[in-house]
């Protein structure tokens, strides 16, 4: 069950951030890439922000989700780039501010086998095998939010990539998977006539840059202006290309705050 999947209690073991103003501002992002690619994407942005604002901003690489979630839980960074569940939780818990996001929404669809058992509503998944990543994957957190009764949940088959999910759905190993719409469209070409979207999830706010309350308002404004400037568009091009978005847009806390509740499945959140 999803509610039994959680990170270890070592989230509480990481030292809390010092109350004094930091001598440098750390920027972090989820561990989706190796060190070299992360430095090429996020390190480039941190270097740009340091030059644009005159502040000592550096990128700090986290190699795994356990470490990253400990950083989030203890608010050790000053600048984050991640998804709505984590941003919403930090806004509520640490009074962070969402400032700039990738354009558009995060759109997910519930993918099932075409011609297979009909899914008319999400409760039809209770007791069925559903392919999902380990949390805090946003799709998995969203899926978990649909099932508040711990005795009436899907059976989760943990996957490591969306190709694995598609093969399991076609082969009968899973009944469904919650996937980004763009991934589903790609899979339709790989498995013509064998997959369908049984349910479309209302769009979620996109991944965004957020800043900690420890960042002075004047510096927060400089970071915002820098990211949306022509030079900022150049510095963030590898990031936008990686996620397939053409531009960055201004965002506000109200759009992200409701999604703080998605982290309830995680230990310590």
NULOMI-229943 format. One record per residue (C-alpha): residue in one letter; chain; x, z, y. Coordinates in steps of 0.02 Angstrom, whole numbers, padded with zeros to 5 digits. Last residue first. Layout:
BEGIN
NODE   bati   pamar       px       pz       py
NODE      A       A        X        Z        Y
...
! end
This chain:
BEGIN
NODE   bati   pamar       px       pz       py
NODE      X       A    00277    00321    00790
NODE      X       A    00387    00440    00690
NODE      X       A    00366    00355    00521
NODE      X       A    00288    00184    00544
NODE      X       A    00107    00148    00497
NODE      X       A    00047    00197    00672
NODE      X       A    00151    00056    00746
NODE      X       A    00000   -00056    00777
NODE      X       A   -00071    00073    00898
NODE      X       A    00051    00020    01034
NODE      X       A   -00040   -00147    01038
NODE      X       A   -00161   -00090    01175
NODE      X       A   -00016   -00067    01300
NODE      X       A    00045   -00246    01295
NODE      X       A   -00067   -00343    01416
NODE      X       A   -00088   -00195    01532
NODE      X       A    00100   -00179    01552
NODE      X       A    00121   -00338    01653
NODE      X       A    00191   -00512    01624
NODE      X       A    00288   -00642    01726
NODE      X       A    00321   -00803    01631
NODE      X       A    00467   -00882    01538
NODE      X       A    00472   -01066    01496
NODE      X       A    00477   -01205    01367
NODE      X       A    00447   -01107    01208
NODE      X       A    00505   -01154    01033
NODE      X       A    00566   -00984    00975
NODE      X       A    00750   -01028    00959
NODE      X       A    00738   -01151    01103
NODE      X       A    00675   -01014    01218
NODE      X       A    00820   -00900    01169
NODE      X       A    00951   -01039    01183
NODE      X       A    00875   -01086    01354
NODE      X       A    00882   -00907    01422
NODE      X       A    01040   -00930    01527
NODE      X       A    00979   -01097    01596
NODE      X       A    00808   -01029    01641
NODE      X       A    00894   -00880    01722
NODE      X       A    00999   -00996    01831
NODE      X       A    00837   -01079    01888
NODE      X       A    00766   -00906    01927
NODE      X       A    00636   -00816    01819
NODE      X       A    00763   -00706    01729
NODE      X       A    00854   -00665    01892
NODE      X       A    00696   -00614    01985
NODE      X       A    00644   -00495    01847
NODE      X       A    00819   -00421    01829
NODE      X       A    00831   -00396    02018
NODE      X       A    00661   -00310    02019
NODE      X       A    00714   -00191    01881
NODE      X       A    00875   -00156    01978
NODE      X       A    00775   -00102    02131
NODE      X       A    00654   -00002    02025
NODE      X       A    00797    00099    01947
NODE      X       A    00819    00074    01759
NODE      X       A    00790    00240    01669
NODE      X       A    00607    00192    01652
NODE      X       A    00666    00068    01520
NODE      X       A    00651   -00119    01542
NODE      X       A    00547   -00247    01448
NODE      X       A    00587   -00427    01404
NODE      X       A    00449   -00510    01308
NODE      X       A    00383   -00576    01144
NODE      X       A    00211   -00652    01165
NODE      X       A    00047   -00564    01194
NODE      X       A   -00069   -00582    01043
NODE      X       A   -00190   -00725    01011
NODE      X       A   -00350   -00686    00917
NODE      X       A   -00317   -00700    00729
NODE      X       A   -00377   -00859    00644
NODE      X       A   -00454   -00842    00470
NODE      X       A   -00456   -00946    00310
NODE      X       A   -00317   -01065    00362
NODE      X       A   -00293   -01184    00215
NODE      X       A   -00159   -01229    00090
NODE      X       A   -00149   -01356   -00053
NODE      X       A   -00197   -01522    00027
NODE      X       A   -00018   -01566    00071
NODE      X       A    00108   -01430    00023
NODE      X       A    00260   -01468    00131
NODE      X       A    00159   -01548    00271
NODE      X       A    00036   -01404    00269
NODE      X       A    00184   -01287    00270
NODE      X       A    00237   -01346    00443
NODE      X       A    00062   -01316    00511
NODE      X       A    00063   -01142    00433
NODE      X       A    00229   -01100    00516
NODE      X       A    00164   -01154    00687
NODE      X       A    00008   -01045    00664
NODE      X       A    00114   -00891    00631
NODE      X       A    00078   -00821    00458
NODE      X       A   -00034   -00690    00376
NODE      X       A   -00022   -00717    00189
NODE      X       A   -00154   -00743    00054
NODE      X       A   -00202   -00729   -00129
NODE      X       A   -00026   -00701   -00189
NODE      X       A    00066   -00745   -00351
NODE      X       A   -00055   -00888   -00383
NODE      X       A    00070   -01030   -00378
NODE      X       A    00007   -01104   -00215
NODE      X       A    00001   -00933   -00132
NODE      X       A    00168   -00881   -00205
NODE      X       A    00253   -01041   -00150
NODE      X       A    00183   -01021    00026
NODE      X       A    00242   -00841    00038
NODE      X       A    00417   -00885   -00022
NODE      X       A    00427   -01020    00111
NODE      X       A    00375   -00888    00237
NODE      X       A    00531   -00785    00209
NODE      X       A    00584   -00618    00132
NODE      X       A    00424   -00571    00040
NODE      X       A    00348   -00404   -00010
NODE      X       A    00193   -00419   -00120
NODE      X       A    00066   -00302   -00043
NODE      X       A   -00090   -00248   -00137
NODE      X       A   -00232   -00256   -00014
NODE      X       A   -00315   -00099    00053
NODE      X       A   -00466    00009    00013
NODE      X       A   -00404    00182   -00034
NODE      X       A   -00299    00201    00123
NODE      X       A   -00455    00168    00230
NODE      X       A   -00398    00095    00397
NODE      X       A   -00377   -00082    00334
NODE      X       A   -00373   -00211    00474
NODE      X       A   -00226   -00126    00561
NODE      X       A   -00118   -00160    00408
NODE      X       A   -00132   -00347    00433
NODE      X       A   -00077   -00330    00614
NODE      X       A    00073   -00224    00564
NODE      X       A    00118   -00353    00432
NODE      X       A    00106   -00496    00555
NODE      X       A    00211   -00400    00681
NODE      X       A    00352   -00364    00557
NODE      X       A    00387   -00178    00577
NODE      X       A    00358   -00176    00430
NODE      X       A    00411   -00260    00267
NODE      X       A    00358   -00441    00257
NODE      X       A    00192   -00490    00182
NODE      X       A    00115   -00582    00033
NODE      X       A   -00060   -00521   -00010
NODE      X       A   -00115   -00472   -00186
NODE      X       A   -00298   -00422   -00191
NODE      X       A   -00369   -00245   -00197
NODE      X       A   -00456   -00269   -00029
NODE      X       A   -00430   -00449    00028
NODE      X       A   -00617   -00484    00042
NODE      X       A   -00615   -00354    00182
NODE      X       A   -00538   -00490    00292
NODE      X       A   -00698   -00592    00295
NODE      X       A   -00756   -00753    00212
NODE      X       A   -00606   -00774    00096
NODE      X       A   -00655   -00895   -00042
NODE      X       A   -00557   -00891   -00205
NODE      X       A   -00455   -01050   -00219
NODE      X       A   -00499   -01227   -00165
NODE      X       A   -00361   -01226   -00035
NODE      X       A   -00245   -01080   -00066
NODE      X       A   -00247   -00952    00073
NODE      X       A   -00167   -00932    00244
NODE      X       A   -00228   -00800    00367
NODE      X       A   -00183   -00870    00537
NODE      X       A   -00073   -00799    00675
NODE      X       A   -00053   -00851    00857
NODE      X       A    00074   -00767    00970
NODE      X       A    00019   -00821    01144
NODE      X       A    00090   -00934    01278
NODE      X       A    00249   -00923    01380
NODE      X       A    00394   -00813    01325
NODE      X       A    00386   -00651    01420
NODE      X       A    00450   -00568    01579
NODE      X       A    00423   -00392    01649
NODE      X       A    00357   -00263    01526
NODE      X       A    00391   -00090    01597
NODE      X       A    00443    00066    01503
NODE      X       A    00348    00230    01521
NODE      X       A    00435    00309    01370
NODE      X       A    00288    00343    01255
NODE      X       A    00148    00228    01315
NODE      X       A    00258    00087    01380
NODE      X       A    00376    00110    01232
NODE      X       A    00231    00093    01109
NODE      X       A    00164   -00062    01195
NODE      X       A    00335   -00145    01193
NODE      X       A    00359   -00109    01008
NODE      X       A    00188   -00176    00959
NODE      X       A    00200   -00323    01081
NODE      X       A    00363   -00399    01017
NODE      X       A    00547   -00389    01063
NODE      X       A    00676   -00410    01201
NODE      X       A    00737   -00243    01264
NODE      X       A    00830   -00183    01419
NODE      X       A    00888   -00004    01453
NODE      X       A    00931    00047    01276
NODE      X       A    00936    00219    01194
NODE      X       A    00748    00248    01198
NODE      X       A    00755    00368    01050
NODE      X       A    00620    00282    00948
NODE      X       A    00678    00110    01003
NODE      X       A    00859    00142    00953
NODE      X       A    00801    00218    00788
NODE      X       A    00693    00064    00759
NODE      X       A    00846   -00047    00785
NODE      X       A    00954    00053    00666
NODE      X       A    00825    00044    00527
NODE      X       A    00791   -00138    00567
NODE      X       A    00969   -00194    00531
NODE      X       A    01125   -00263    00617
NODE      X       A    01098   -00198    00794
NODE      X       A    01202   -00287    00926
NODE      X       A    01223   -00208    01098
NODE      X       A    01219   -00329    01244
NODE      X       A    01298   -00271    01405
NODE      X       A    01233   -00237    01582
NODE      X       A    01349   -00155    01709
NODE      X       A    01247   -00198    01865
NODE      X       A    01294   -00332    01993
NODE      X       A    01122   -00408    01975
NODE      X       A    01160   -00591    01940
NODE      X       A    01329   -00561    01857
NODE      X       A    01263   -00424    01741
NODE      X       A    01105   -00524    01708
NODE      X       A    01207   -00676    01655
NODE      X       A    01315   -00572    01539
NODE      X       A    01159   -00496    01461
NODE      X       A    01082   -00669    01438
NODE      X       A    01237   -00739    01353
NODE      X       A    01247   -00588    01240
NODE      X       A    01066   -00618    01192
NODE      X       A    01084   -00796    01128
NODE      X       A    01266   -00830    01083
NODE      X       A    01294   -00644    01046
NODE      X       A    01146   -00644    00927
NODE      X       A    01210   -00802    00843
NODE      X       A    01383   -00727    00812
NODE      X       A    01316   -00556    00757
NODE      X       A    01195   -00623    00628
NODE      X       A    01016   -00654    00674
NODE      X       A    00845   -00570    00659
NODE      X       A    00908   -00397    00704
NODE      X       A    00782   -00359    00843
NODE      X       A    00848   -00361    01022
NODE      X       A    00957   -00245    01127
NODE      X       A    01016   -00232    01307
NODE      X       A    01123   -00082    01357
NODE      X       A    01143   -00027    01537
NODE      X       A    01308    00052    01585
NODE      X       A    01365    00215    01662
NODE      X       A    01195    00285    01618
NODE      X       A    01098    00395    01740
NODE      X       A    01090    00570    01672
NODE      X       A    00960    00623    01544
NODE      X       A    01069    00568    01401
NODE      X       A    00981    00459    01272
NODE      X       A    00924    00553    01118
NODE      X       A    01044    00564    00974
NODE      X       A    00994    00471    00816
NODE      X       A    00933    00591    00681
NODE      X       A    00747    00571    00714
NODE      X       A    00744    00392    00652
NODE      X       A    00835    00465    00502
NODE      X       A    00661    00500    00436
NODE      X       A    00669    00343    00332
NODE      X       A    00571    00187    00379
NODE      X       A    00396    00165    00314
NODE      X       A    00299    00079    00176
NODE      X       A    00169    00195    00100
NODE      X       A    00040    00143    00230
NODE      X       A    00057   -00037    00176
NODE      X       A    00000    00000    00000
! end
